[in-house]
Amino acid sequence: MGSQEQPAKTAYARLQSPHDPPLRVIAVGAGLGGCAAAIALHHHGHEVVAVLDKVRNFNRLGDSLGLGENAYKLLARWGCNIREIQEIGNQAPTMKIRRWHDGKVLAEQPLMDMAGYIGHRGDYHDIFLKWVRDRNIPIRMGCDVISYTDSDPTPSLTLATGETLSADIIVACDGIKSLARHLVLGAVDEPISSGYACFRAYFEPSEEMKADPARNAFLGEDSVNFWIGPDTHVVQNTLRGGREFNWILTHKDDGDVPESWFQPGDMNEVRRWAADIDPNIREAIMTTEKCLDWKICYRKPLPTWVSPSSHRIVLLGDSCHAHLPTSAQGASQATESAGVLAVCLSLVGREDVRIATRAYEKLRFPRVRVSQTHGEDLRDRWHNVLKNVDKNIEIDPEMVKIKNRPLYAFDSEQDAKDKWEEVSARVKRECARGRIEPLCD
């Protein structure tokens, strides 16, 4: 019996706009969230006038980043070749969660259970930027937004150069320090210390390190390992068959150094924290030349993500739902939010944009809170499971496993469509009585 003929692959087709002319959108921030927003909005037929970023050049910033299947399927739907990301991501089939002092494996899971393929944030960013440029969406660098005008039907922003830009929708995807947060909230919200900080290092191992048995235990192939102990944990990630190496040490911290991706870390402090960790990883950390010190700050859930007057300036990604590193879902949730915003805007007429933006925040808030709390739960389980127990006690693997797998089956765009009638009716009632119910207290 001959082999069955395989069906032809369906070529990607951008959706037609339901509006004539299409809604015009400006995205502020060209990070992963801003790029995802531009790609999603473009796919759904909206006109992305520009993606703005205040920096003049993009550098290879950060270290490890993961994208879950919930993000992959959306990106593929929007015409992105996700193999470009998968091929540069960590190829290890599993990740191991280990005991702090001796490296005993407490649990082993498929790598996909945490964050899909883990790669370098800078490399992923380059691919997202490429996808935006492939769609002929302008990326404008050196555009520092200094103010917003929340006017209906055409909100605008002003750049430091004095130039003013306007659109039907402005999407602020420029992170936790976004100026648009102040407009949306009506006040400046200060970060709150989480009580934790991360020392982070990412480097290419030297030939000397590769040849040193005390430091090369995890350099032979791609691998992902976690060491957990009381109030601390270490993440180790080897990429490109040992050509790149990353470690992150999360620890208790009450310091007042401000949030920054560029704050140099104190390697003497690192060595103090890592003094009693598993010898197989200890020397690789101890002999690292330099690292960064990232204070993990907490921000309370926002009661709204949408500007109060026009309802046309919208927050997305870290600007409204930042995640802890242990969630491994920050970029994935920003991608989901991009899809929901684009869908909602396609389900209303031009005069009903406020229905779309208010439905967007109501649809997304419960979902991101689940994802955020997964990260909090994992950190707390890892930091407490070995407290006040004998060093050789057997730990139930379920106590330390990462539990992100249920997040992956979710289709944020389909969810928005399924709930649209109910949520949009609720928003219309709130608009009619002149009071939008807050997302939280």
Secondary structure, DSSP 8 states (H G I E B T S, - for coil): -----------------SSSS--EEEEE--SHHHHHHHHHHHHTT-EEEEEE-S-SS------EEEE-HHHHHHHHHTT--THHHHTTS---SEEEEEETTT--EEEEEEGGGTSBEEEEHHHHHHHHHHHHHHTT--EE-S--EEEEE--SS--EEEETTS-EEE-SEEEE-S-TT-HHHHHHHTS----EEEEEEEEEEEE---HHHHH-TTT-TT-SS-EEEEEEETTEEEEEEEEGGGTEEEEEEEEE--------SS-B--HHHHHHHTTTS-HHHHHHHHT----EEEEEEE----S-SB-SSSS-EEE-THHHH---GGG--HHHHHHHHHHHHHHHHHTS-GGGHHHHHHHHHHHHHHHHHHHHHHHHHHHHHHHHTTTTS-TT----GGGT----HHHHT--HHHHHHHHHHHHHHHHHHHHHTT----S--
